[in-house]
C-alpha cells in the first residue's frame, strides 16, 4: 500500500502542485515545492493526515538563506502520518483533505489572521473613531467633570467578573462601545471646570502624534532600531532644555513622567558619587556611605528611588522648611557638614522647583552654591513647576536651572502633551 500526498501552493499566481508518494509501513519520503524568492521559517506538523483538518503552525528552526519552498522530511507509520517541513513566512496554516485515497495539502502565502485588518476597513474604522473623539472633545464642557461613580459601579458596567471572551468582536463596534464608555465614565482632566490637579488637557495634535507613533511602533532601545525616532527624542530634549534655559548640549531621555524622571537623575547622582565601583559592586569607590538631602515638601519619588537603587531610605535626610515652605538652608548646611564629619558622602541635594502641595520653589541659586562647596550633585525636581521657567514672570530661582546637574520636567503637565511624557 502506498500513500500519496499532493502539495499545492500559491504565491499571487496560479496554483502549482507536486505529488509525494510514500510507503505505509516505514521509510523516508521527501517532497519539494518550488517557492522561489522567499525566506522560510517555522515547522508545521500534523497527525492523521488522511483526515480533513488544519495543519497547526508551530515555531521551529529557520531554513537558512533564500528558500525554495516547503520541504518534507520524515517517517510514516500505519494510521499516523507526520508531515514536517519549513513553511514560507506568510503561510500560517496548511490544510489537508482526503480525496480518492490521496491526501491533498494546500499551502497559501496569503494570511487570514484574526488581527488582520484591510486598509479599507482600517480607514473606515479610524475615520469613525476620530469623528467620535472630535464630537466628544467639542462637547466636553457640556457634560459633568465626573459622575463620581463607585468602583463597584464601574466594575459592573465593565462586567469585570466575566471570563475572557473566547471569540473576538467586530473592531468598529468594539471601538465605538469602548469610546462611549470612556467618554461617559471617566474623570475628565481636560474639562474646562476641572481644577483637581495640574495634569493638563491633551492637545489634539498630540493625540494624532500618539496615533502616528503607534503606527510606526519604534523601539527606541537603540539608535539602529529606530533611527529617526531616536533623533526626534534627542531633538525634543534639546528643545525642552532651550525652553527652560538649560544647556542644550545636555543629555536626556523621554520617560513616563515625574517619578521616572527624578529616579533616573537620582541614579545618575549615585554613580557620579560612587564612581565605577558603584556600578560594579554597589558600593562607593572610597567606601563612604552615601546620603541625600530633600525638604519635607519633596514628592514621594525620592523614597522610591532610594529603595529601588538599593541604597535604602535611611540615606535620606529630611530638611525642615521655613514658614514659606521653602527648604531651610541653614539646616541643610548643618546636616551636610555633620554627615561629612561622620565620614559620609553627600550624594545629592534635591531642590523642589514647585512643590506638589503649594507650588513652593526652593532657593535654587543658593542651593547650587552649597552643593558646589561640598561636592554634591545638585538636582532640581521641576516636574510640577519647572517648565514655568520659560515665563518672564516666573519665580526668579527658576531662571537659574542651568546651575543644576540634572532637572526633571513633565511635558504632560505644562505643555499639553498626552499622558505619559516626562
N, C-alpha and C positions, 0 to 999 in steps of 0.2 A: 504494500500500500504506500502510495506517495501522496503527501500533502502539497498543495500548490497555493502560493500566495501571489496576488497581483498588487503591486505597489503603484499608486498613482500620485502624481504631484503636479502642482500648478504654481506658476510664478508670473502672474499677469498675462499669460498667454494660453494657448491650447493645452489641454491636459496631455500628459505623457505617462507612460507606464512601462513596467518591466515585470515579467513573471519570474517567480522564485520557486524551485522545486526542492523538496527535502524528504529524506526517509522518515517514516513514522516512529521507528524504534530509537534510533540513535544516529549520531553522525553530525556532520557540520554543514550548515547552509550559509551561503553568502549571496548577497544581492547588492546591486549598486544602482542608484538613481541619479543620473546627472542633474545637478542643480548648481550650475556654474556661477561664479562671481559672488557667492555669499559665504559668510563665515558660519560655522556650526557651533552650537553649544548645547549641552544638556543630553540626557539619556532618557529615552522613552522605553517602557516595557509594559507588557500585558500578559495575562494568563488566560487560557481557554480562548485562543484566538478564533476558534471556529464559531464562537458565539458573538452575535452583534454587540457592539458597545464601544465606548470611547477608550482610547489608549491613554492612560494618565501621563501627565507631564511631570517629570522629576528632574531635579538638578543632577548634574554629573560633570565629568571631566570635559573640558573643551577639546575640540578637534583642531589641532594647530594648523595655522596657515589658512589659505583660501580653500574653502570646502567645495566639493563637487556634489554633495547631497547626502542622502540617507544611506548609511552603511549598516547592514545587518550582519551580525556575527554571533552565533550561539548554538546551543544543542537543543534537540527536541526529544520528547518522551511521549508515550501514549497518553492521550487525554489532556496534555498540558503543553502548551506552546509558549515559548519565551521569545519575544521579539525585542531586540535591544539594538540601539544604534544612536549615532549622533543625529540630532534633528535640527533643521535650519532655524535660526533666530526668526521669530515672526510666525512660527507654526506651533501654536500652543497645544495642539492635540492631533491625534491620528485616529481615524475611525475605521472600524472593521465590520464587514458584513459577510455572511456565508451565502454563496450562490452556486448551486450545482457542484458542490464539493470543493469550491475554490474560495479561499479567504481573500476578500478584496480589502486592501488597506489604502486609505486615502489621506494624503498629507497636503495641506494647503498653506501657502505662505501668507495668506490673509489672516487677520486676527480679529476675533469677536470677543473682547474682554468685557466683563461687567462694568469696568471703569471707563471703557472707551466711550467717546462722545464725538460725533461728527462735527466738522466745522460749522455746518448749518445749524445743528442743534445747539452748539456752544454759543453761537451768535444770538440765537433766539432766546435761550435761557438767560444769557448775560444781559441782553437788552431789557428783558422783563425785570430782572433783578435791579438793574440800575434805575429803571423807571420807578420801581417800588421804593428804593432808597431815596431817590430825589423827592418823591412825594412825602416821605417821612421827614426829611430834613426841612422841606418847605413848611410843613405844618407842625413842627416840633413844639413851637411856642403855644399851640392851642390845646395841648394835652398836659396832664399833670407831670410834674418833675418825676414823681414815682407814685405807684399805687400803694406802697407800703405793705405789700403782702408778706405773709409769714413764710418761713422756709417750707413748712408742710404744704402750704397752698401752692407754692412754686413746684414742689416735687409732684404734687397731684396733677398739676397742669401738664407736666412733662411725662407723667406716668413713669416715674423714675424706678419703680419697683418691677417693671416688666422685664422679661428676659431679652437678651439681644435678638433683634429680628433675624430670621433665617434667610429672608429674601430682601433684596434692595427695593428701592422705590423710584418712580419717575423723577428725574432731577428737577424738573420745573416745579412740580407740586411740592416736593420736599423743600426746595429753597424758598418758595413763596410762603409756605407754612412756618418755616423756621424764622424767616424775616419778620413775619407778622407777630410771632410770639416774642421775639426780642424787642420789637418796637413798642409793644404794649406792656411788657412786664419787666422793663429794666429801670434802673435809676439813671436818668439822662444827664450826664455831666456837661452836655452841650446845650442844655436848656437855658434860655435867657434868664430864668429865675433861679438857676442853680448856684448856690453860694457855699456849698458844703466844704469844699477843699480846692486846692489850686489846679488840679488837673483840668486842662483846657479842652474846649471842644475841638475836634479834629477838623482841619481844613479839608475841603473837598478834593483839592489837588493831591493831598496826602493819601486820601482813600484810594484814588486812582493809582498813585505811586505804589501802594501796597499790592494792588492787583498786578501791576506790571512786574514788581519784584517776584511775586509768587509764580508768574508765568515763566520767567527765566529760571527761577529756583537756584540761584547761585550758591555755591559752597565757598564761603569766604575764609575757610580754614587755611588756604594757601593761595598765593597770587596766581599760580598756574591753573588752579581750579576755577578761578573767577577773575580774570584779569581786569575787565572793565569795572565790575562791581567793587573790587578791591581799591581801584583808583578813585572811584566815586566816594568810597568811605574815607580815604585819606584826604581827598579834597574837601569833603564835608567837615572833617575835623579841623582842617586849616581855616575854613570859613567861620566856624563857630569860635575858634580861637581869635580870629580877627574881630568878630563881633564884640568880644569881651576884652579886647586889647591885651590878649595873652600872646606871647611869642609864637609866630606862625611856623617856626621850624621845630615845633614840639612834636612828639609822638602822640598817639591816641587811638581809641577804639570806640566803636558804637556798641553799646551793650543794652541790656533790658531796662535799665532805669537807675535811680539813685542808689539803691542798695549795692548793685554790682559795680557802678561807677566808683563808689567810695571804697569798696572792698579791693578792687584792682589797685587803687592808689595805696591802700594800706599794705598790700603785699609787695608793692614796689618799694615802699619805705622799709619794709622788713629786710628785703635783700640789700638795699642800699646801706642799711645799718650793720647787717650781719656779714656782708661780703659773700664771696663764692661758697664759703663753708656753710652758710645758711641754707643754700640751695641743696648742697650735697649731704649735709649731716643734720640739718635742722637746728644747728647751734651757731651762735655768733662766733666769728673768727677769733676775737680776742677773749672769748669766754664770759664777757659781761652780760648779765641779764638785760633784756630789752624792756623798756617801759614806754607807754604812750599817754598823752595828755589830752583831755577834752573837757568842755564845760558841762554842767548839769543839763544844759539845753540841747546837747548834741543828740541827733537821731540815733535810734537803736541799732543802726547798721554796724556801729563800732563794736558792740558786743558780739555780733555775729562774725565779724571779721577776725576778732581776736580768738574766738572759739575755733573757727574753721582753719585759721592759719596754724593751729597747734600751739600757739603761744599761751593761750588761756586768758580768761577775763581778769585774772589777778594782776595782769600787767597794766591795766587801765588805772589812771589817776584822774579822779573826778575833781575838777577845779570849780569852786563855787563862783556864782555870778554876783554882780553888784545889783543895785536896785533897778537899773535899766536892763537887766537880764543879759548883759554882756560879760564875758569872762573877766574875772578879777586878775589882772596881770601881775600884781604884786604876789598874789598867792601862787600863780603859775611859776614865777621865778623862784620862789621859796621851795616849791615842790621839786623843781628840776635840780636845783642846787643840792637839795637834801639827797636825792637819788644818786647824783654824781658822786657825792661824798661817800655814799654807801656802796659804791662800786658798780652802779647800774649805768646803762647806756640809754640816754633819751632817744628813742627811735623816731618819734614823730609827735608833732603838736597839730591838733585839728582846730582850725578856725571855722566858725559857723557863719556862712555867708547868707544869712537869712534863716532863722530858726523856724521849725515847723509850727511851734506853738504861737509865736508872736512876731516872727519876721525880724528878730533882733540880729544885728550884724556886729560881730566882734571887731576889735581894733586891729585890722589886718596889718597895717604898716608897722605898728609897734611890735606885733607878734612876730613878724618876719625878722625884725632885728634881734629879738630874743632868741629865736631859733638859730640864726647865723652865729651868734656869740657862743652857743652851746652845741654847735654842730649837729643840729637835729633837723630832720625832714619837716618841711612846713607844708601842710595840706589844707586846702580850702574846700569845705563841703558847701558848694553852691547849688546843690540840687534844687533847693527851694527858691533861692533868690539870686543866684549868681548871674543869670542872664540879664538881670536888671542893670548890669554894668554897662550895657550898650546905651543907656539913657543918661543924658547930661545931668538930670536932677536926682540920680541915684545916690545913695549914701556914699560919701567920699571914700570910705575904705574899700568899696567895691571897685574903685578906679585904680586900685593897686594890685590887681590879681596877678600881674606879671612878676610879682615878688615871690609867688608861691612855687614850690617844687611840683605840685600837682593840683588840679582843680577838677571837681565833678560838677557837671551841669546836666539838666534834664530838658532836652528839646520838647518832650511831650507835655511839658508844663507851659512855659512862656512862648514857645514857637509854634504851637498849634499842630504839632506833629501827632499822628495817631499813636496810641499805645502799641508797643513799648519802645522808647528810644531814649537812651541816656548816654 
